[in-house]
Amino acid sequence: MTIDVDAMTAYRRDQSALTAAGYPAALVRARNTDDVVATLKYAHAHKIPLVTRGAGTGLAGAANAIDGAIVLSMERMNRILDVDAGRRIARVQPGVINADLAAAAAEHGLWYVPDPGSREISTIGGNIATNAGGACCAKYGVTADHVAALTAVLADGRIIHTGAVTRKNAAGLNLTQLIVGSEGALAVIVEATLRLRRSSADPATVVASFPSVGQAISAVLGIRDATEPCVAELMDQTTIAAVNAMTQMGLDATAGALLLVQYDDRTSEAQASACAGLCSQHGATEVYHTSDPIEGEQFMQARRVAFTALEKQGSALLDDLAVPVPALPEMLSAIESIAAKHDLTIGTFGHAADGNLHPTIIFNAGDADETGRARDAFDAMVNACLDLGGSITGEHGVGVLKHRYLQRMIGPIECELSAKVKAAFDPHGILNPGRSL
């Protein structure tokens, strides 16, 4: 165990804004499962809170330190243990970077699908802990849909193995899916077995500019009815301007909204042509269509840097809201009204094909009044989402940021059941207390 105040400072918090972070008593950089077991046994015996941390790229404060806690860093457990092309699975330690696994799978003609915007820097363990999503979710699902089995350590140091490498498995309760998305509150993942797919076809990409966000969403609804995109990403005018300012990419600065749509199967060209026609029918002022994968990737890069570009405009409070796709027009209208009411700039981007939006509030963190208005606007957006039958988080997790909304989201009886499940895994309640559950 290493105890070093200066070293611990960098491990106090993740990338979330306006979330509390404490001062840990110790930092442990685990190198293997034995290190994890020893740390948990010690924490359990002394009833010390323990926060597990991956790369610290989270956006909800789930990896923020707690006063007097042990922070358990998994970044050094970063080995890809095996890629089995025959069974289309990979075994990895939790500190493996998402993009590194994707590259290793590609060497075998395979594809690790989950693609969060942070895939170049986020870890598999963190992705599993938050049930991370990404651009491909509408067609291929979230991280949970690609986890076959887990090896994890319970709060008292016992090791468990969940799931199976078979394609079908109906034995026992699905403990794997309980751990996925639990944000380190049930167990510490030390190994994951992940499902891989055959590599997809080169994508065909459609880029369409619209006078308004409403018209862009109308087009998305039509596109979903007629085709099956793997990606349908939205950026509003504020986000387009921020991306242009940072990258000089020359996106249509006059557009009220931009849609980026991709197809990745053998009918990609035909589907992209149909998509381009639908965009025009729904009022697109400019439509561009390419089957060049490099060109398509350049357009997708514009969407990937959206949050980074908005951060350059000031302090950024990122939300993560998911509504039924037909409710997107109402959610976007609510965001516009909230921005006007609180006199704030809100740039909205996200995954239009599955209803997951990331409205991002730009404010001056040094101004107490503006920070207060940002908090109020954030609350208003979450409540508007819930009013529309949505979820308080589509892919970033609950963490510290959204814990206060959890009971309204899932209900008091459901919260009670969740607490009982946690007690079965973690009787002393030491694992990431006050987050997720």
ABEGO torsion letter per residue (X at the ends): XBBBAAAAAAAABBABBGBBBBBBABBBBBABAAAAAAAAAAAAAAGBBBBBBBAGABAAGAABBBBGBBBBBAAABABBABBBAAAGBBBBBAABBAAAAAAAAAAAGBBBABBBAAAAABBAAAAAAAGBBEAAAAAAEBAAAABABBBBBBAAGBBBBBEBABABBABEBBAAAAABGAGGAABBBABBBBBBBBBBBBBBBBBBBBABAAAAAAAAAAAAAABBBABBBBBBAAAAAAAAAAAGAGBBAABABBBBBBBABAAAAAAAAAAAAAAAAAGBABBBBBABAAAAAAAAAAAAAAAAAAAAAEBBBBBBBBBBAAAAAAAAAAAAAAAAAAGBBBBBBEBAAAGBBBBBBBBBAABAAAAAAAAAAAAAAAAAAAAAGBBABAAAEAEAAAAAAAAAAAEAAAAAAAAAAAAAABAAGABGBGBGX
